[in-house]
Amino acid sequence: MSAQALDSVPEVQVGPTVTGLRVAQADGATPGRPLRIQVRLRLRPEVSPGAMESAAGRLPAVFAGSVLAGDHDLQLHLACRDAAEITASIAELHRCGAAECHVEVVLRGFLCPQPLDPALPHQHTP
């Protein structure tokens, strides 16, 4: 996406820990929900991943997620109608127990042409 195209996209504040997000339309988006968003969450200590998983599952924009081990507790995938729905979804995640939300706009997705071969050793690139 060109810098000129990004300049025409509105800036949105999406919560206490994420500001200045530029929202762009994702390729292959769901009809009526053209914006694809990934949100990595750190939870408040008193909130369990299971409780947040249940809460996130009630949000209309959330269509998938993963419980993580590492720096973040969950990763959610959202399909949103507009910037207002992103803002509302992030606000609701904070209300339900997210201490931090790291929001990323999905510009385009892709599928790998061949399935992974379980016989191959796992390769990690640092």
N, C-alpha and C positions, 0 to 999 in steps of 0.2 A: 504494500500500500504506500502510495507516495506521501511525502510530508504535506503536500497541498491538500490531499484527500483527508488526512488526519486533522488538519486545521479546521475543516468544515464539520467535524464530528463534535458534539457537545461534550463538555467536561461535566462530571458528576461527582458529588461526594457520596460515598457509599458506606460510611460508618466511622466510628471513632479512630480506627487504626488504618483506614485506607482512604486516601483522598486523591483528587486529580486524575481519576481514571478516564481514559479516552475510550469511548464505546464504539466499536466498529461491527458491521454486520459480518457474520460468519458464513462461509460457503456451506451449502447443503443444510441450511437451517430448517427447522420444523415450521410448517406453514402457521402463521400467526404468532410465532415465537422465533424471530429471526436472529436473536442475539444468543450466542453460546458463551457461557462463563464457566470457569473452573474456580472453585473456592477451596483453599486449604485452611483448615481451622485448628487453632489451639484452644482447648477447652479450659474453663475455670476449674480449679482443683476439685470442687464439690460436684462436678457434672461428669457423669460416666459417658463413654462413647456410645453405649447402647441407648441411653436417654436422648442424646443428641441425634442419633440415627433415627429414632422414632419421631422426634420433633421435626427433623429435616424432611422426613417422608410425608409430612402433612403439608409441606409447602408446594403449591402448584407448579412452581418453576423447576423444582428438583426432580430430575429423571434418573439419576444414578449416583452412587457414592461408594467410597471405600473407607474402611477403618485402617489407619496406618500405625506403624511403629517408627519412631524417629522424631524429627523436629515438630511434626504436626500430628494431630490426632485423627482427623478425617479429611478426606477430599470429596467434594461434592461437584456434580456436573449439573448445571442449570441451563434451561432454554427459556429466555425471557422475551416478553413482548417489546419492552422499551427500557430506557434508563430508569424510569420511575419504579418498574418492577424489580430491577436489580437493587436499587436503594432499599425498597421495602423488604426484599428477601434478606439482605444483609442485616438490616435493622432487626428483623425477626430472629435471625441466627444469634445475634448479640443478646437479645432478650431471653433466648432459650439457653444460654450458657457459654457462648463463644467468647473467649477472652480476646482473641485476635482473629481476623479474617483477612487472608491474603487473596485478593481477587485478580484473576487473569482473564483477559478476553481471548477467546479462541478465534484466530483469524481464518484458519482452515484446518480441516482434519484430513487424515489419510489412512489407508489400510495397507498393511504389508502384503505384497503379492503372494508370498508363500507362508504357510504355517510354520511355526517353530518346530524344529526337529528335536524331540526330547533326548535323542542319542548323542547330540552335540554337547560338548562341555559348555557351561555357562561362561560367557565372556563379558567382562566388565571393563568399561573404559573410564579411567579416572577423570 
